[in-house]
Amino acid sequence: MATLDQCRAALDRLAQNMTTADGNMRSAAALDRSLSCRITDLDVTFLGRLADGTIRDVTQAPGPPPSRAEIRLAMSGDDLVALVDGRLNFARAWGSGRVRLEASLRDLLRLRTLL
């Protein structure tokens, strides 16, 4: 099971990867939206903002998200680490229910190039 520190490091790597993206991926990351990532097996939620092509102002809160973010993810810590490391395909994980993603239809269409 991934630790809290490993999950935080994975989110930091994802943010770093987004800052070096180009083309369609860069334009998808240019959204300005609130973001939550619930790590189900650790019972913690990371909160932040997707803005200027990266994830900013990341904090953590125990349990479920304290408020409803515009983009909401939920998964195990192991799946978060595997997604960021490229060992888990997002589409397959989402299709099988291992990863949950909730957002507006417009945001989902723009995010598809990121994920």
C-alpha positions as CSV (number, residue, x, y, z in Angstrom):
1,M,0.0,0.0,0.0
2,A,1.3,3.4,-1.0
3,T,2.1,5.8,1.8
4,L,0.8,9.4,2.2
5,D,4.3,10.7,1.3
6,Q,4.4,8.5,-1.8
7,C,1.0,9.9,-2.9
8,R,2.1,13.4,-2.3
9,A,5.2,12.8,-4.3
10,A,3.2,11.3,-7.1
11,L,1.0,14.5,-7.2
12,D,4.1,16.6,-7.2
13,R,5.5,14.6,-10.2
14,L,2.2,15.0,-12.0
15,A,2.3,18.7,-11.5
16,Q,5.9,18.8,-12.7
17,N,5.0,16.7,-15.8
18,M,2.2,19.1,-16.6
19,T,4.5,22.2,-16.6
20,T,6.7,20.6,-19.3
21,A,3.8,19.5,-21.5
22,D,3.2,21.0,-24.9
23,G,0.6,20.9,-27.6
24,N,-2.8,19.5,-26.8
25,M,-1.8,18.4,-23.4
26,R,-0.7,21.9,-22.5
27,S,-4.0,23.4,-23.6
28,A,-6.0,20.8,-21.6
29,A,-3.9,21.6,-18.5
30,A,-4.7,25.3,-19.0
31,L,-8.0,24.9,-17.3
32,D,-8.6,26.9,-14.1
33,R,-10.6,24.5,-11.9
34,S,-10.7,23.4,-8.3
35,L,-9.4,19.8,-7.9
36,S,-9.8,17.0,-5.3
37,C,-8.1,13.7,-5.3
38,R,-9.5,11.3,-2.7
39,I,-7.1,8.5,-1.7
40,T,-9.6,5.9,-0.6
41,D,-7.3,3.4,1.2
42,L,-5.6,6.2,3.2
43,D,-8.8,8.1,4.0
44,V,-7.3,11.4,2.9
45,T,-8.1,13.9,0.2
46,F,-5.6,16.1,-1.6
47,L,-7.1,19.5,-2.6
48,G,-5.7,22.0,-5.0
49,R,-6.2,24.0,-8.1
50,L,-5.5,23.1,-11.7
51,A,-4.3,26.4,-13.1
52,D,-1.7,27.8,-15.5
53,G,-0.8,24.3,-16.7
54,T,-0.1,22.8,-13.3
55,I,-1.6,21.7,-10.0
56,R,-1.2,24.5,-7.4
57,D,-1.8,25.1,-3.7
58,V,-2.0,21.4,-2.8
59,T,-3.2,20.7,0.7
60,Q,-4.6,17.6,2.4
61,A,-7.6,16.9,4.5
62,P,-8.6,13.8,6.4
63,G,-11.6,11.8,5.1
64,P,-13.8,12.8,2.1
65,P,-13.4,16.2,0.5
66,P,-14.7,19.0,2.7
67,S,-16.2,20.8,-0.3
68,R,-17.2,19.8,-3.9
69,A,-14.4,20.5,-6.3
70,E,-15.0,21.1,-10.0
71,I,-12.8,18.1,-10.9
72,R,-13.0,15.1,-8.5
73,L,-10.8,12.0,-8.6
74,A,-10.9,9.0,-6.3
75,M,-8.6,6.0,-6.3
76,S,-6.3,4.0,-4.1
77,G,-2.8,5.3,-3.3
78,D,-1.2,2.4,-5.3
79,D,-3.3,3.4,-8.3
80,L,-2.3,7.0,-8.1
81,V,1.4,6.1,-8.0
82,A,1.0,3.6,-10.8
83,L,-0.9,6.2,-13.0
84,V,1.8,8.9,-12.5
85,D,4.6,6.3,-13.1
86,G,2.9,5.2,-16.3
87,R,2.3,1.6,-15.1
88,L,-1.5,2.0,-15.1
89,N,-3.6,3.1,-18.1
90,F,-6.1,5.8,-17.1
91,A,-8.8,4.8,-19.5
92,R,-8.7,1.1,-18.4
93,A,-8.6,2.0,-14.7
94,W,-11.5,4.4,-15.2
95,G,-13.5,1.9,-17.3
96,S,-13.0,-0.8,-14.7
97,G,-14.0,1.5,-11.8
98,R,-10.5,1.5,-10.1
99,V,-10.4,5.3,-10.7
100,R,-13.4,7.6,-10.4
101,L,-13.4,10.9,-12.2
102,E,-16.2,13.4,-11.9
103,A,-16.3,16.7,-13.8
104,S,-18.5,18.6,-16.2
105,L,-18.8,17.2,-19.7
106,R,-16.9,20.1,-21.1
107,D,-14.0,19.6,-18.6
108,L,-14.0,15.8,-19.3
109,L,-13.6,16.5,-23.0
110,R,-10.6,18.8,-22.4
111,L,-9.1,16.5,-19.8
112,R,-9.1,13.4,-22.0
113,T,-5.8,14.5,-23.6
114,L,-4.2,14.8,-20.1
115,L,-5.4,11.4,-18.9
